[in-house]
Amino acid sequence: MEEEEEEEPLPQITLNIDLFRRSRYYPRIFAPRFTKPKDEGWWVVIGDPQRNELVAVKRIQAIRKKTSTKLIFDWDEEMYGEGNDPERADGYAFHFYLISDCYIGVDQEYSFVVKYEDIPDPPVRE
């Protein structure tokens, strides 16, 4: 029998997100062609533009006065840039998307950078 090789655990990045509503909260949206009452919902998405892929996705029911959520994603070794050398670059750029599942034109996109010195060590297996 062959022994299975255990993969090294990857470091995980935790992104804490606080969302604030500026307007008054109404639990139901105006959707006259929907057969049932519809509540607003939001998608919080982290994208990797260099590799053209999504690294974390989470759905939020509604944003009231203040809503907090946490996204956790694995730090891949390909994210170290050219030659996988963390000393050659300052950080790795990501995109943050806030997408509504019912309103048109309110989606938002922001860019942010994870600095290499902020990356935690991978968890240790015992």
TAGIFEN-V711564 format. One record per backbone hydrogen bond with DSSP energy under -1.0 kcal/mol. CO is the residue of the C=O (numbers start at 1). NH is the residue of the N-H. E is the energy in kcal/mol with one decimal. If there is no record, write none. Layout:
# TAGIFEN-V711564
co->CO nh->NH e->E
co->CO nh->NH e->E
This chain:
# TAGIFEN-V711564
co->11 nh->75 e->-3.7
co->13 nh->73 e->-2.3
co->15 nh->71 e->-2.6
co->17 nh->69 e->-2.5
co->19 nh->67 e->-3.0
co->31 nh->34 e->-1.6
co->38 nh->29 e->-2.8
co->41 nh->101 e->-2.4
co->42 nh->60 e->-3.4
co->43 nh->99 e->-2.7
co->44 nh->58 e->-2.1
co->45 nh->97 e->-3.0
co->46 nh->55 e->-2.7
co->46 nh->56 e->-1.4
co->47 nh->95 e->-2.5
co->48 nh->52 e->-1.0
co->48 nh->53 e->-1.6
co->53 nh->48 e->-3.4
co->56 nh->46 e->-2.7
co->58 nh->44 e->-3.3
co->60 nh->42 e->-2.9
co->65 nh->21 e->-1.8
co->67 nh->19 e->-3.5
co->69 nh->17 e->-3.0
co->71 nh->15 e->-3.3
co->73 nh->13 e->-3.3
co->76 nh->79 e->-1.8
co->77 nh->80 e->-1.5
co->78 nh->81 e->-1.0
co->81 nh->84 e->-2.1
co->82 nh->85 e->-1.1
co->85 nh->88 e->-1.6
co->90 nh->116 e->-1.3
co->92 nh->114 e->-2.6
co->94 nh->112 e->-2.2
co->95 nh->47 e->-2.9
co->96 nh->110 e->-2.6
co->97 nh->45 e->-2.6
co->98 nh->108 e->-2.5
co->99 nh->43 e->-3.1
co->108 nh->98 e->-2.4
co->110 nh->96 e->-3.6
co->112 nh->94 e->-3.1
co->114 nh->92 e->-2.3
co->115 nh->118 e->-1.6
co->116 nh->119 e->-1.2
